[in-house]
Amino acid sequence: MDIVRTRSIRSSKVTITEDNAVDLLEGASFFQFQPVRDACTKFLCDTLCVTNCLERLNVGNMLMDHHLESTALSYVMKEFSAASQTPDFLDLTKELLITIISSDDLNAPEEIVYASVMKWIRHAPRKREKEMRELVELVRFPWMDKLYFIQKVQSDKILCKCCPDIVSEALKYQAYPGEVQSPRTRPRRASGLREAVVVIGGTERFAQGNPPIYSNDIMMTHSSTPSNTTWGSMTTMKRSNDFGFAVAVLGTSDIMVSVGIGELRCKDVWLYQARLDCWSNLAPINTARIYHKLAVVQVKVYAVGGKGSFSLRGTAAGEVYDRTLNKWTVGVPLPEPRYQHAAAGFNGSMYMIGGFDADYNSTSTVYQIGPGDSQWYSVSHMPEKAIAIAASALNGSIYVAGLPSKVLCYRPQEDLWTVVANTGAVPRCGMTVFGGEIYIYRGSNNGSGTNKVLWLDRQDESLKQVGTMPKGLFRHGCVNILKS
């Protein structure tokens, strides 16, 4: 450390300028002169601009000046399109680049994010090409302009060889939006869209000796730790006091509701377009049913199982809805009747899990079918029998909740079930993916709804309460949509 800088730091008066601020901060940090360090940090934060923000981010990181680092990082996030064009961008460490491009707060189109990553790699290809996979995984290709993706990404032979699954994922999402779940399918805030959890209808109380209380509300939250004040009302159910209904999301924000037992023998199917805040009546389902499931695969909606509302016996029947024709046609029936089962779509296939059979016996069976298949196939059974359960797919696995003592995970590629939490959730719960995590919206407890929101901590293998719903519910629908 030069003697001039040392004397400046030790003197009672220090003049901080653009030319000496970084040197003074380094010296003050070395000699632990906190007042000078604080003054330098404030100066550097107050004078951030496009041309110096990356340098100051790096300085804050190296000197463990967390205030400078976080302030500079926020500035970089906001001005990334311009900052990425400066020479300092090419000198970023891999770790800082990952911090920037992994953030939901990054204010830049994915085309610029991708071009910047590739420019950083090609600046020192011998050293950095080995980092390509780790960095490209953080670019959200599904949100790219389709023409740009074809011209710039699909045409890059090195990238396609290094990351074929990421390229394939983007193509699938562009063809079937909303049907692919990964960290890359989450929109950044710059898109104007945010993930939202929507809770649909449900029952508040259904106990002997007391009249049932139903909820007709459809509520939404953008929070992963919701409280009463972070939920907002979207609309109300088209069929009042309904239960045994089924829900699914078409695309990224249109919610389909197939009516349950609100009125026996009812075949109504409704579509709520969240972005337009309007309902439309779709073609009626061919067979009235309750306690069935809807699943979306390659833009088609499949209604499977349930109880026929005429006989109230379990059914194996399936139907397929084509939105372009607004028409239901006969689908492939399950091998056996099922109702109060769980359903999940994954990688172009549908899975029907557990539930009651025709004789009111709970089951552990799992059936799978893919587009074009003429029959359902049996895969590995759940470790135990269960009814009134919920399922969601995330990152190549299907999670099942609603069992009393555990949460299960099924990995289709291995045909393997594992226990991922040894604490269970009550039956008839809601479940969805939000922010790349699994959340459970509490269900029935002795005939009354509970209002807890639980997060599945996959690392600790436990369920943790992180919030509440405005009211206790069970037999409710629960979906994830994108909403402005």
Number of C-alpha atoms within 10 A of each C-alpha: 9 7 8 8 16 14 11 16 21 14 9 8 9 14 11 17 12 10 8 12 19 21 15 24 27 19 21 23 17 12 13 12 14 12 11 22 23 17 18 25 23 14 17 24 20 12 10 19 16 18 16 16 27 28 19 23 25 20 18 24 18 12 14 12 17 14 15 26 23 15 19 27 24 18 21 24 19 17 17 25 18 13 20 22 14 15 12 16 20 19 15 16 12 15 9 15 17 16 14 19 25 18 13 15 15 24 21 19 17 23 18 16 24 21 15 20 21 18 16 22 20 14 13 12 14 9 10 14 16 12 12 18 13 12 20 20 16 19 23 24 25 25 20 20 13 14 9 11 19 13 10 12 20 16 11 11 11 13 17 15 10 14 16 13 12 20 18 13 19 22 18 18 19 17 14 19 19 23 24 24 19 14 17 20 20 20 20 22 16 15 13 10 14 17 23 22 23 22 25 27 26 30 25 23 22 17 12 8 6 8 9 14 16 20 22 20 17 19 20 24 22 20 15 19 16 18 16 12 10 15 19 14 12 15 17 14 19 19 21 15 18 21 24 22 26 25 23 23 23 25 18 18 22 20 21 22 24 26 31 27 19 15 15 15 17 20 19 19 21 20 20 21 17 18 12 9 10 11 17 12 13 18 17 18 20 15 20 21 34 29 26 30 26 24 26 25 21 19 19 17 20 23 26 27 29 32 26 21 21 12 10 13 17 25 25 20 23 21 20 21 22 14 14 8 8 10 15 21 12 14 16 18 17 20 13 14 20 34 31 27 28 27 26 22 23 23 16 15 17 20 22 25 27 27 26 22 22 17 10 12 12 20 19 17 21 20 20 21 19 17 11 7 11 11 15 18 14 14 14 15 18 20 12 12 16 25 23 23 24 26 26 22 24 19 13 14 17 20 24 27 30 27 22 13 13 18 22 22 21 21 15 18 8 9 10 14 18 13 15 21 20 13 16 16 23 23 21 27 27 29 30 23 23 20 18 15 15 21 26 25 28 28 30 24 15 10 16 18 25 23 19 22 23 22 22 22 15 12 8 10 15 17 23 16 15 15 17 21 23 16 13 21 32 29 27 29 26 25 21 24 23 20 16 11
